[in-house]
Amino acid sequence: MDFQKSIEKIYDSSKLAIKNNNGDLFLSHFGELDSEKISELSEETESKLFEIGTAKRNIKNIFNILIEGLQNIIKHGDLSLENKQSSFFNLAIFEDAFICSFANLIYNEKIGDLFKNIDHLNTLDKVGLKSVYLETLTNGQISKKGGAGLGVIIMAMKSKNKIVYSSSPIDDKLSIVLLDIKVDKL
């Protein structure tokens, strides 16, 4: 199976998993992202959430998570050998929650550190997350791509739930990493 087909298969599986878990796919995007596409997706998400009567606090949290997640894909996702960004995003609605899923390519050697950082965030309560956020904001190392690691921390703070993650190898150098960020309905 070729590179792009492997990623499409993971994308299709993610949508099927939503359906199999009694969720509704609310919004989805597959392919490359840029700032214009992020604006378009965020406006569409906000508008559709208002239309269905979603609580304003949920809309605010989902909007913040969406912006951080999509910006992380652009800033921290790695490119394929063809110099392409391969990513996808799903927003699903379940009976008691919304789940924002973000997926992008990451070099295999980076995955362990990312998952270790997420595991650490998942152990923290609200006060602990805020402390890590302030510490990273004040003393964080700025990465080569311009981030200080704040995006995942902000998503964890806004979610108030553990971040669920997984990875699927695409080839010997790259994997698709999927982050699921849950926002409980108010």
Summary of the structure (lengths in Angstrom):
residues: 186
radius of gyration: 16.0
end to end distance: 42.9
largest distance: 46.0
contacts: 570
relative contact order: 0.17
helix: 51%
strand: 23%
